[in-house]
Amino acid sequence: LAAIFVVLLLVTGGIAIVRATNDGGGFNLGNIIPPTATPTGYARAAKITFTRTTQSIAAPSSTLVAATDGSGQVKATLQTASVTGATSSAITATSQPASQIIVLLTVTNNSGSAVTSGGGLTITSTSGKVTCTLESIQSPVPANGTSQQKCDEPLQKETAAHWDFTDPATKLHYGGDSPAGGNTAYYFVPTNCGDSSPAVTAAQAALAGQLSVPAGDVVLYGPKYGTDPASLSCTPAAGTQQTSSFTFTQRINGTGSQTVFAISDVQQYQSAQVKAKIPTGYVLVASQICPDGPKVGTDASANRATITCPTTATIGWDWSPASLAQLAGGLTGASVDTAQVQLNGTQGIVAGSVHIALTDGSEMPQDATAITFAITP
């Protein structure tokens, strides 16, 4: 029995669990429970994580030129628009308040005592066509003397008049002359149709509707608007008068323009400039093109302007599928420590960034296709 037990120990690698029973005729070996295997040998799979070598580069220049004639790095487009007879909204006619003539009459007192000339007396001119109403005066007209007193004509247009009137009650005489003038209230269209602002506003609104900015485009210059003062007209015509309030409209001709460029054209140009600087063995990892948007310079004109677009990029070692397959082929069957040293010393891998995870084994797989990679960034 002892001999059998030793053989079992040798066969099972030195570890065995034996169940034995005594049935009266000696020991009877029961079932032998095999030992649990210790993980050794080549792994079924390996996942290797590492950080690739990177560096930063920038576009040769952050300033580009946009031009309508194609002479710049970016193509710009000049848009034009025109409108004929752009009509304003209704404008209220100008009001002219009523006015009057105030004549200064000479009041003569031919009596031997002072006499007061009261206000409110209406007198008529010698022609009988004009009247005026006396204003009050503060002091009596002295005996055998004269004084000055204002007399208000109506708020309307009046002809020139001569005044020669004696008040039967006071015997005071009123005399003098007044010029033609005064007017009744009326409304009118100003000379040259008045301030052209309403028509200009209407023209700009119409022009702005034509100068639309396509999606993804930026205005390089403008919009600029112009109107032709000689084309200004109005309905009813300038000088039209009416006694009641009314409205009129203005019309004017105008032109407009603006220059635009596509943001995508700037981005494509700068992207190409960056890619042209990528050295052999590297690939583009990430880029920042005009992070704050393209900025138009203060030198902008209708046909040309500078545009600022800072552009930088991060490039990393080009770990292509073929190069990774070659890398895996050089690691098959190696120990983890050997693989670590080899990887950390490989060009394109940041030393110290390597991590190896094995599946079911302590050595690298013998099959290169069982080795996979996770690369950052």
Secondary structure as GFF3:
##gff-version 3
##sequence-region A 1 377
A	DSSP	alpha_helix	2	11	.	.	.	ID=ss1
A	DSSP	beta_strand	17	22	.	.	.	ID=ss2
A	DSSP	beta_strand	27	33	.	.	.	ID=ss3
A	DSSP	beta_strand	45	51	.	.	.	ID=ss4
A	DSSP	beta_strand	54	58	.	.	.	ID=ss5
A	DSSP	beta_strand	63	67	.	.	.	ID=ss6
A	DSSP	beta_strand	74	87	.	.	.	ID=ss7
A	DSSP	beta_strand	91	92	.	.	.	ID=ss8
A	DSSP	beta_strand	94	96	.	.	.	ID=ss9
A	DSSP	beta_strand	102	108	.	.	.	ID=ss10
A	DSSP	beta_strand	122	124	.	.	.	ID=ss11
A	DSSP	beta_strand	131	134	.	.	.	ID=ss12
A	DSSP	beta_strand	146	152	.	.	.	ID=ss13
A	DSSP	beta_strand	161	166	.	.	.	ID=ss14
A	DSSP	beta_strand	173	178	.	.	.	ID=ss15
A	DSSP	beta_strand	186	188	.	.	.	ID=ss16
A	DSSP	three_ten_helix	191	193	.	.	.	ID=ss17
A	DSSP	alpha_helix	197	210	.	.	.	ID=ss18
A	DSSP	beta_strand	217	227	.	.	.	ID=ss19
A	DSSP	three_ten_helix	229	231	.	.	.	ID=ss20
A	DSSP	beta_strand	233	235	.	.	.	ID=ss21
A	DSSP	beta_strand	241	242	.	.	.	ID=ss22
A	DSSP	beta_strand	247	262	.	.	.	ID=ss23
A	DSSP	alpha_helix	263	275	.	.	.	ID=ss24
A	DSSP	beta_strand	282	289	.	.	.	ID=ss25
A	DSSP	beta_strand	295	296	.	.	.	ID=ss26
A	DSSP	beta_strand	304	308	.	.	.	ID=ss27
A	DSSP	beta_strand	311	317	.	.	.	ID=ss28
A	DSSP	alpha_helix	321	329	.	.	.	ID=ss29
A	DSSP	alpha_helix	336	344	.	.	.	ID=ss30
A	DSSP	beta_strand	355	359	.	.	.	ID=ss31
A	DSSP	three_ten_helix	368	370	.	.	.	ID=ss32
A	DSSP	beta_strand	371	376	.	.	.	ID=ss33
###
